[in-house]
Amino acid sequence: MKKFDDIVSDLAPGKFGKTGMIWIGFLVVLVILGVIAYADQVIQGQKVTNMRDYALWGIYISNFVFFVATSFVGSAAVAILRLTNNSWRTPLVRIAEIITLACIIMAGITITLDMARPDRVMYLFIHARLQSPITWDIIIIPTFIVISLLMLYFPLLPDFAILKKHFETSKPRLSRWYGRLSLKWKGSEEQKVIHAKSITVLSILFLLAGIMLQTIDAWLFSTTYRIGWDSSALAPYFISGAFVAGTGALVTVIYIVRRTRKLEEYITEYHFDKMGKLLALACIIYLYFNIIEYVVPFFTAKKGEDAHLESLLTGHYAGLFWFVTIVGLVIPVLLLFFKKGRKPFPMFFIGMVVVIGSWWKRYIIITPTLLEPFMPIQGVPESWRSYFPSAHEWIITIATLAMALLIITLLVRYLPVVPIQRTADEQEMNTEASFKKIPS
């Protein structure tokens, strides 16, 4: 059994190494390039993008939907595991909370980037229409940001108090910051009771808000009556897809954090095995909804839906469609059926593939549908009939992804990614349980 001081030393945030500083510098450069590209887009207007009357959303909305989907990892892996009291979740939940917060913040920023007139963003609130899903979207996203922040912050209170004491001599300034953030946490029984109840309430709100966010996001599409989105099953389709994207992102990040912070003793192969089973389940559920989404219309399709399905299955977008389906979903499920596929490094590789597939899946959901207009239009330029992002769009999109990674990196730097107090308490409980099993 490890001593408490050893656990604190192992889990307390450490310095960035040379590689870490290079990584942060690289991300900052990408973000700066994105800011420059966006400033130029605001000055020149949307003509610097390849969005036209057909593809009027493009890659920005694809990226927005990806961030919203990935943020669901908080509801799926944090709220559910907390409420069901799964003990194996302990080393993973804080990383999931960090990913959720970073992604939902970037979702809010990304939707603003898509606006040709960002100076009019307040009009969304001033002239909101309650019957519009967009109104509910701009309500639920800030709400989810607040809940995500509280869900990350409240469980940290005991750890902040521990870090205040831990850094008192070596880093007094950092110690004072942790002290302020701990809100005078003393670890009294009264505080623990209030703390536990608060986390339970937040977990319930977290789960409900996450489901509402994915549902409203789906309604933004299904209420347009467009071919490809006109489905009553779009909300569960989005939720199941978000489950895949979020779990894949969590697997990828925990592997990197485990290796860079040398946490192999706390994030073990057992945790990767559990996450592998969870990811396999998520992929199977999403595959089921993919069958509903594409196979049923295949037999009942109208003329417009036939053209849309043809572009996905055998047409212009067939290569990308089959890539995200087979490589991003089917192959990961097959690999995760085997125990060797649920080892740390294979899980990292599978998680990366799933995340990449999830991003391109959002592109497939958005772009081909928009290129099928409500009514045939004659005499339009040929360039309107196809869409591929311009350099400005790619630079800005890559910058938003870099910003999300930068937020995750900085939070991992200054927060204990594995809960210190809970890890110590669980170790003590496990030791006591072991002694009780020894016959007298």
PyMOL commands that set and color helices and strands:
alter all, ss='L'
color gray80, all
select helices_A, chain A and resi 4-11+18-44+46-48+58-70+73-83+87-113+118-120+123-126+133-166+172-181+189-222+234-260+269-300+303-313+318-336+339-342+344-370+382-385+391-414+420-437
alter helices_A, ss='H'
color red, helices_A
deselect
rebuild
show_as cartoon
